[in-house]
Amino acid sequence: MSFSTQIKEELCHAKNDKLCCQKAEISASVRVAGILTYLKSGGISLRISSENVTFMNRLNSEMEKIYGISSRERSLGRNHEVFSGCGIVLGEEEPIFEQYLSDRKNCCNKSYVRGAFLAGGSVSDPDKVYHLEIVCRDAMIAEELGEYLEKFEIVAKVVERKGHAVLYIKEGEHIVDFLNIIGAHNSLMELENVRILKEVRNNVNRQVNCETANIQKTVDASMKHVENIRYLIQIGALDKLSPQLREAAIVRLENPDADLNELGKLMSKPLGKSGINHRLRKLDEIASKRS
């Protein structure tokens, strides 16, 4: 079962007892995915297609219970309650959806967003990528849905794709907020677990990369020190240096893999990291001037 199907199954088995919320969910489903045509009888035909059988059963059941609309006939007749609830107006050639942002209660706003997701939404496998989208019949309805999401401080974008308007969210945190709004709490927890694992994995990778870079930096510096010290020996300059610098050079030659802290402790008079680093840099400067 895909993650999208899992979410929709969870939503479809959740209770939605308030009549106002049921109407809001139906309204969103019809506006997002509904196709309207005039019938010869004078009524209006509504067609909504979905691969999710559970969602279609839920929608059909609620429409028949609330509006008396049979799923077999799916004719809206001249049901003005449905028209007003879904923002349908009678155009000359076909029924159309008008711009319609209802001032609903907060619970109904959540139900509206849930109905939109059930009708046209999907979420990618969070193990691979964070991406939630809702395919809407046109840009007006997609932008309208975006305004509903703004009520919950969720920012979504709209693009055109294959004749449809697609509202999408790519931020993992906003997808979690979206799932919370529509009531998919079990799926939300699963997504959060994935996000936590990803974050831990990324932190570990960053730490490993950082440590690897530091090790490489230490190795490169050590090789440079050894090369310069050998050059000073070759030209007979090492014996002319101060005892402190000669000792630092010998300790570095004998311990090429040691870091600065370890080198400082090996000196006859132990030095801190900055002290041994100062002497090695001085050796590098002398070698550079003699080359």
Secondary structure by P-SEA (a helix, b strand, c coil): ccaaaaaaaaaaacccccaaaaaaaaaaaaaabbbbbbccccbbbbbbbbccaaaaaaaaaaaaaaccccccccccccaaaaaaaacccccccbbbbccccccccaaaaaaaaaaaaaabbbbcccccbbbbbbbcccaaaaaaaaaaaaaacbbbbbbbcccbbbbbbccaaaaaaaaaaacaaaaaaaaaaaaaaaaaaaaaaaaaaaaaaaaaaaaaaaaaaaaaaaaaaaacccccccaaaaaaaaaaaacccccaaaaaaaccccccaaaaaaaaaaaaaaaaaac
